[in-house]
Amino acid sequence: MEINEQFIMANLHHLTHQRTGFKGAMLEPGDLESHCPLDNGRHDKQEIFSSLGNLETLPLELLHMILLDLDLQTLTSLRRVNRRTRYTLDTLRQYNEIISYAPHSLRAALSINVGSSISCRQLHKELCFQECIICSRFGAFLYLLTCSRVCYVCLVEDPRFLPLTPKHVGMEFGLTSSEIAKLPFASTIPGIYSHSAKVRRARTSLVDRTTSYKVGVRLHRSVEKMEEYVDVVLFLL
């Protein structure tokens, strides 16, 4: 049966999905550019007189292997050392591809303070994937707390991608403050979030739910014992 244009327009709301209010639930590229400007490409024409010090003795291939496994925050700090370190880092293929094709992923990681827990290799590898880590559909989003590709449906519906505050992590998985302090966490960027467009002026620390769950199970030796401990603590409260 041929479907004409009038039929499509009359049934457009059944055939499409509007992401109403979703804009306020993600990091916007424009906000990231103003919040985390990058210096990449600004020094290309400057002459290089500085050196890498003792690192100059290493072959470039070996130096690239070392840089590839450094975290994003360290690589960004290295760019500030001198022009030679900037040039050397720019010759790293994986880093250069991140800057060329997905600079907002680097900006986002640095902006919410997860750059120290994600290596250049890890981010590049994840960006080269296209499948959601949960359902294998197209993963259009990057969940930065674990650096994982996620599809829209899983991102908004799967509780595993709903991070918790440190307080809730302690209550839900029976973790002590010292255990929680060891977990990688993100710091939210002040802005407008949620369907109600609520303004958040202060930064909030958020911890990955799945990582916290695994630490809780390991700490209490089993899921049952963890749940028992949590029930007792909540009862005493």
N, C-alpha and C positions, 0 to 999 in steps of 0.2 A: 504494500500500500504506500502510495506516495504521500509524504507529509509536506503540506504547503506552508508558506510563511505565516499565514494567518493563524493556523493551528498552533504553530510554535509560539507565536507571540501571546496567544490566549492561554497557553499552558506553561509559560516560561517559569512561573514560580514553582511548578512541579518538577521541572527539568533542571533547575539550577539550585545552588545553595549559597545563601548570603551569609558571610561571616560577620554578622552584626555584633558590634562591640568587641571584636577580637583584636582590633588595632590597639586597644589599650592594654592588652595582655602580653605584648611582645616588645622587644627593643627595636625602635624604629631607626632606619639608616641615617636619617637626618639628625636625630638626637645623638647618635653614636659619633658622627663626624664632628659635631661641635664639642662633645664631651671628651673625645679621645682622638685628637688630630695626630696623624702619623707623619714622620719626617721623610718617609721613603720617596726618593726621586728629587728631593730638594738640593742635594749636594752632588749631583752627577757630574757637573762641569768643573768642580773644584779639584785642584791638583793635590795629590796625596804625598805628603812628606813624612807622615808618622809611620810607626811600625807596630807589630804585634808582640814585640818583646821576645821572650823565650819561645813563644808559639811560632815564630818565624821558622824555627828549625823543623817543624812538622810539614810533611807533604800536604798539599791542599786537599787531596782526597781524604786523608786521615782527619784533617781539621773539619771537613764537612761531616764526617761520621760522628764526631764529637758534638758539633753544633746541632745536628739533627735530633739528638736525644736530649738536648737542653730544653727547659720549659720556656714558654712564651714570655714570661716576665723577665727571665734572665737574658733572653735574646734581645728584648727591647732595651734592657739596661746596658747591654754590650754595645749597642749602637751609639751610646752616649760617650763611650771611652775616647774614641778618636775616629778620624776618617778611614783609617785602614780597617778597623773592625767593622765599620759600616759597609765598606766595599766588599770585604770578605763575606759578610753575611748576605749581601745582595747577590753573591755568586752561588749561593746555596739554592739549588733548583727548587726544592720543595718549598722553602720559605718564599722564594720569588714568585712561585705559582700562587701561594696563599695571598700575597700582596696584590698580585695581578688580577685574580679572579674572585677572591672572597675576602677582601680587606676588612669587611664588617665583622667577620667571624673573629679576627684578631682583636679588633676594637672592642667587641662585646666581651671577650674573655678578659681583657685588661680592665675594662670598665667595671665589671662586677667582681673583680678580684679572684678569678679562678685561673688566671694565667700561670700561676706558679704550680698548678697541678696538672697542666696539659702540656705535653711536649710538642715540638714542631712536627715530629714524625706522626704522632697520634692525630693531631688536627688535620694534617695533609691526607693521611690515610682515610679518615672519616669523610672528608670532603670528596674524596674520589669514589666513595660508595654512593649508591642511589636508593637503597632499600631501607625501609623502616626497621629498626632493630627488633620490633615486636611482631609486626604482621607481614613484613616483606613488601608492603605497598611502597609507592614512591615517598621517600623521606624528605619532604620539602623543608623541614626545620632541623635545627641543631640544638639539642638539649645540652647546654654547656656544663652542667654540674657533673656529668659523666662523659661529656664529649661524644654524644650519640646522635645518629640521624633518626628522626622521628617523623611520622606522617601527621597530618592535621588531626585526624580522628583520635589517634592514640594520645597525642599531646593534650587534647582538651578533655578526653574521657577516661584515660587510664590513670588511676591514682598514683602509679609509680612515678609519674612526672609532675606530681604536686608536691613540691618540697615543703619541709617543715621548719619551724623555728627551733632553735636549740632547746627551749623549754618543752615544746611538744615532743621532741625526740626523746628527751629524758623520761617523760611520762609514758610514752607509747612503747618504748623498747627497753626501759629500765637501765639507761646509760647514766653513768656519773658525769659530772662536769669535766673531769680530766679526760674521760673517754671521748666526750663530745668535742673537746678542744682539739683532738687529733684528727677529726673528720674534715675533709675538704668542704669549704662553705663558700657561698656567694653572698655578696652585699648588693642589695637592690639599689637602683639609681632613682633618686627623687624624681617624681613625675606624676602623670595622671594614669591610673590603672583601673581595671575592672569595668563591668558593664555600667556601673553607676558613675563612672568617670571621677572616682575619688582621688583627691590630691594627696600624695604621700611625700612629705617634705623631709622626713628622716630616713636614713638608711636602715634596712632590716637584714639581719643575718639569716640565711636559709641553708638548710642541710638536705642532701639527697635522701629520700625516704628509703630506697632499696639498700644503699650503702649502710645506713643506720640500722636497718633490720638485720643485715648480715653480721654487723659488729655486735648487736644485741644477742643474737643466737650464739655467736662464738663466745661471748662473755659469760652467758648463763648455761652454756653447754648443750642446750636444746631449745626448740621452740616452746615446748610444754613448760619447761622451767622458767623461761623468759616470761611467758604469759602468767604463770603463777606469781612470779615476783611482782609484776606490774599490778595484778589484781590486789595483792596484799598492800602495796604502796598506796594505791588509789583508795582502798578501804580505810587505811589509817588517816588519809587526808580528810 
